[in-house]
Amino acid sequence: EAAVLTEGDSLTLVTWGAMVYPALEAAGRHSGRVEVLDLRTIAPWDRKAVLASVRKTGRCLVVHEDTLTGGFAGEVLAVVAAEAFTSLDAPPRRLATPDCPIPYSADLMAEVLPNAETIGHAIDELLAF
């Protein structure tokens, strides 16, 4: 089952793995507005928890460290669009690594992975929509 890490009423942020920590940091800047869900598993994934949260908040952001194309965020957003479309107040969005090879250098890798700053920017945009 997914874990609700922070309660919020304006945006659902779905994530898992290494992106949980920067997501929590970014969501912390919007106290009470961003609900952070840690899926914890993606096979199976907790569709009920995600859909219930999106229906409550009206917005969805999925953050993961995989590439944009072919990443699991696309599956989550497909289900959100198909099953919670009428609850959405903003377009569902994903934040992921660009479609490029992951650099071996830790410094360069940090430049392509989502981080608290880029997640915070995406949150700001969706909350302002």
C-alpha positions, 0 to 999 in steps of 0.5 A: 500500500502507498504511504501518505507522507504529508497531508494536503488539499491542493495537489497530489505528488506521487513518487517512490524510491530516491525521489521521496526525499526531494519531494518531501523537501519541496512539498514542505514549502507548501504546508498543508497544500501538497499531499505526498504519496510514496507508492513504495511498490510499482508492481503492484501499485496502489491505484486506489490511494492515488485516485482517492488523493487526486479526487480530493486535491484536483491536481497530480504531479508524478515524480520519478528518476526514470526517463520521461519516455517509457517511465512508470509515471506515464502509467500512473497518469494514464490511470488518473486521466482515465479514472479521475478526469472530471476531478482534475483542476489542472493537467496532470504532470510528470517530472522525470529525467530527460530522455538522455543517457545518465552521466557517470559523474555524480555532479552531472547526474545531479544536473539531470535528475529531478531535485527539490528545486525542480520539483518545487517549481513544478508544484508552484506551476500546478498550484497556480494553474 
